[in-house]
Amino acid sequence: MRNMNALFFCVWVVILMSLIGCTANHALHIADNVFLSRAEQTLDSLYTYYGVKGTCLLRENYPPEVDYSTVGLHPETFSNLPRPYSSLWPYSGTFSSVCALLEATRDIRYADMLECRVLPGLYEYYDKSRMPGGYASYIQEVPNAERFYDDNIWLGIHFMEAYCFTKKKEYLQEALH
């Protein structure tokens, strides 16, 4: 649980640091703002130390050799299953972080990061086996992982933000899903 709290902390540091000192109407350059620079470094560290090679997913624990427990998850769903990836809630924090950096900087690198790294990982959590479709608490390989309305609401908000910054209609469609 302590490692998951560390992941939560890292994600929220990225969000908060990227928003501090930003004005609503103009983009900032990372080199010109120490908080944005720190937010970018934190995001880079998050992917370096929590990233799972060969995927767009993240771990909840560092170092990766730790025993992945099922503490805090529904026991019937996850009994005695290893969990090599984070649950949806901490993973979705990367979506929030990258949207905040995109808003603050208007740097296309963050739009590309959304498209090529964050969202492909996020879609691993999408459960279309039950209606209506929605994002489950764990990736699709675990059947019947719980779905939480608040997680899905936050994702809808982030898809709206992504649409506002990129004007990609698929993000708007996903937000309305």
Backbone torsions as a table, in degrees:
resi	resn	phi	psi	omega
1	MET	NA	-35.4	-179.9
2	ARG	-63.6	-38.5	178.6
3	ASN	-66.6	-37.0	177.6
4	MET	-66.2	-37.7	176.4
5	ASN	-62.7	-35.8	177.4
6	ALA	-65.1	-39.9	177.8
7	LEU	-64.5	-46.1	176.5
8	PHE	-56.3	-45.8	-178.5
9	PHE	-59.7	-46.3	179.9
10	CYS	-60.1	-43.2	-179.2
11	VAL	-63.7	-45.9	-177.9
12	TRP	-70.4	-29.9	174.4
13	VAL	-61.8	-43.0	178.5
14	VAL	-59.2	-47.0	-178.3
15	ILE	-61.6	-52.5	-176.1
16	LEU	-64.9	-43.2	-178.5
17	MET	-65.0	-33.8	-179.1
18	SER	-73.5	-23.1	-179.0
19	LEU	-90.5	-24.0	-178.1
20	ILE	-66.5	128.5	176.5
21	GLY	81.3	2.4	179.6
22	CYS	-87.5	141.1	173.1
23	THR	-99.6	157.0	-171.9
24	ALA	-71.4	-25.7	-167.6
25	ASN	-109.8	3.0	176.9
26	HIS	-147.3	152.7	-178.4
27	ALA	-80.1	148.2	177.2
28	LEU	-112.1	151.4	177.1
29	HIS	-96.5	138.7	-176.2
30	ILE	-58.9	-41.6	-178.8
31	ALA	-63.3	-24.1	-177.9
32	ASP	-90.1	-5.2	-174.1
33	ASN	-136.7	115.4	-176.6
34	VAL	-62.4	-34.3	-178.9
35	PHE	-69.8	-40.4	176.6
36	LEU	-66.2	-38.5	177.6
37	SER	-61.2	-43.9	178.8
38	ARG	-67.0	-37.4	177.7
39	ALA	-63.0	-43.8	178.4
40	GLU	-63.9	-42.4	178.4
41	GLN	-62.8	-39.4	178.8
42	THR	-65.6	-43.2	178.1
43	LEU	-62.9	-43.2	177.1
44	ASP	-60.3	-42.6	178.9
45	SER	-65.4	-38.4	178.7
46	LEU	-58.1	-48.4	179.6
47	TYR	-70.7	-32.7	179.1
48	THR	-66.9	-46.5	-172.8
49	TYR	-94.4	-23.7	-178.2
50	TYR	-110.5	-9.0	179.7
51	GLY	-67.4	146.1	177.9
52	VAL	-104.9	116.1	-176.7
53	LYS	-54.4	139.7	177.6
54	GLY	81.3	2.1	178.5
55	THR	-137.3	175.1	171.6
56	CYS	-102.2	12.6	-176.1
57	LEU	-93.0	167.8	179.6
58	LEU	-122.6	159.6	171.7
59	ARG	-93.2	164.2	171.2
60	GLU	-96.3	-12.4	-173.0
61	ASN	-124.8	149.3	170.8
62	TYR	-140.9	133.4	1.8
63	PRO	-72.3	161.4	-173.8
64	PRO	-68.4	-13.7	-177.9
65	GLU	-77.8	-3.8	-178.1
66	VAL	-67.1	159.4	177.5
67	ASP	-76.3	121.3	-179.8
68	TYR	-79.9	107.5	-178.1
69	SER	-89.6	171.3	178.3
70	THR	-106.6	18.4	-179.6
71	VAL	-58.2	132.4	176.0
72	GLY	87.0	-0.8	178.8
73	LEU	-113.9	158.4	-176.8
74	HIS	-57.6	119.8	-172.2
75	PRO	-62.8	-35.4	-179.4
76	GLU	-68.2	-31.5	-177.2
77	THR	-77.8	-39.0	-169.7
78	PHE	-116.0	15.9	-175.4
79	SER	-59.4	124.9	175.3
80	ASN	57.3	24.6	176.1
81	LEU	-103.0	135.4	174.4
82	PRO	-69.0	150.9	179.2
83	ARG	-124.7	87.9	-178.5
84	PRO	-77.4	-7.0	-177.7
85	TYR	-124.4	161.6	177.4
86	SER	-73.3	160.2	172.2
87	SER	-75.9	173.0	-174.2
88	LEU	-60.2	-45.3	-172.4
89	TRP	-56.5	-53.6	178.2
90	PRO	-66.3	-35.0	178.4
91	TYR	-62.4	-40.8	-176.9
92	SER	-64.6	-19.0	175.2
93	GLY	-62.4	-27.2	176.7
94	THR	-68.4	-34.8	176.8
95	PHE	-60.9	-48.0	178.9
96	SER	-61.2	-44.1	-178.6
97	SER	-63.0	-46.6	-178.1
98	VAL	-68.2	-37.3	175.4
99	CYS	-62.0	-41.4	179.5
100	ALA	-64.0	-42.3	178.0
101	LEU	-67.3	-37.6	176.8
102	LEU	-63.6	-42.9	178.9
103	GLU	-63.8	-44.1	-175.6
104	ALA	-69.9	-35.2	-172.1
105	THR	-108.9	-25.1	-172.1
106	ARG	58.0	24.5	-179.0
107	ASP	-81.4	125.0	-177.3
108	ILE	-60.4	-23.2	178.0
109	ARG	-57.0	-35.2	-179.1
110	TYR	-76.0	-31.4	173.2
111	ALA	-65.1	-40.8	177.2
112	ASP	-65.8	-39.2	178.7
113	MET	-63.1	-40.6	175.9
114	LEU	-58.7	-50.4	-173.9
115	GLU	-67.4	-39.9	-170.4
116	CYS	-100.9	-17.6	-175.0
117	ARG	-127.7	-53.4	-174.1
118	VAL	-69.6	-53.7	-175.0
119	LEU	-68.9	-38.8	175.0
120	PRO	-58.7	-37.8	175.5
121	GLY	-67.6	-42.2	-179.7
122	LEU	-61.1	-39.9	-178.1
123	TYR	-65.1	-17.4	174.1
124	GLU	-64.0	-21.0	-178.9
125	TYR	-92.2	-7.6	-174.9
126	TYR	-72.4	126.6	-177.7
127	ASP	-110.2	107.6	177.6
128	LYS	-104.7	6.0	179.8
129	SER	-75.6	-22.1	177.7
130	ARG	-116.3	148.5	-179.8
131	MET	-107.4	138.3	-4.8
132	PRO	-72.8	158.8	176.8
133	GLY	-64.0	154.1	178.7
134	GLY	-173.0	174.6	-179.3
135	TYR	-86.8	126.7	-179.4
136	ALA	-90.8	167.5	-176.8
137	SER	-71.7	-14.5	178.4
138	TYR	-145.6	166.5	-174.4
139	ILE	-61.6	163.5	-172.9
140	GLN	-59.3	-25.0	-177.0
141	GLU	-66.7	-15.3	174.4
142	VAL	-99.5	110.7	-176.2
143	PRO	-68.3	143.4	174.0
144	ASN	59.3	33.2	173.1
145	ALA	-62.7	144.1	-177.2
146	GLU	-61.5	153.9	173.3
147	ARG	-118.7	137.7	-179.5
148	PHE	-118.1	129.7	-177.2
149	TYR	-61.3	-40.4	-177.4
150	ASP	-65.2	-37.3	176.0
151	ASP	-59.7	-45.8	-178.0
152	ASN	-68.3	-33.8	176.8
153	ILE	-65.4	-45.4	178.6
154	TRP	-61.3	-39.7	177.9
155	LEU	-63.1	-39.7	176.5
156	GLY	-60.0	-41.4	177.7
157	ILE	-61.8	-44.0	-178.9
158	HIS	-68.7	-34.0	175.0
159	PHE	-65.7	-36.3	176.1
160	MET	-64.3	-43.8	177.1
161	GLU	-60.2	-46.0	-180.0
162	ALA	-60.1	-39.3	177.3
163	TYR	-63.7	-44.5	-179.0
164	CYS	-59.7	-35.4	-176.2
165	PHE	-88.6	-24.6	-175.3
166	THR	-113.8	-21.7	-175.9
167	LYS	64.1	22.2	176.5
168	LYS	-81.8	118.3	-174.5
169	LYS	-64.0	-28.0	178.6
170	GLU	-63.6	-29.1	176.9
171	TYR	-70.3	-39.2	176.3
172	LEU	-63.6	-43.9	177.7
173	GLN	-60.1	-42.6	179.8
174	GLU	-65.4	-37.5	178.6
175	ALA	-64.6	-33.9	-178.1
176	LEU	-86.4	-5.4	-177.9
177	HIS	-59.6	NA	NA
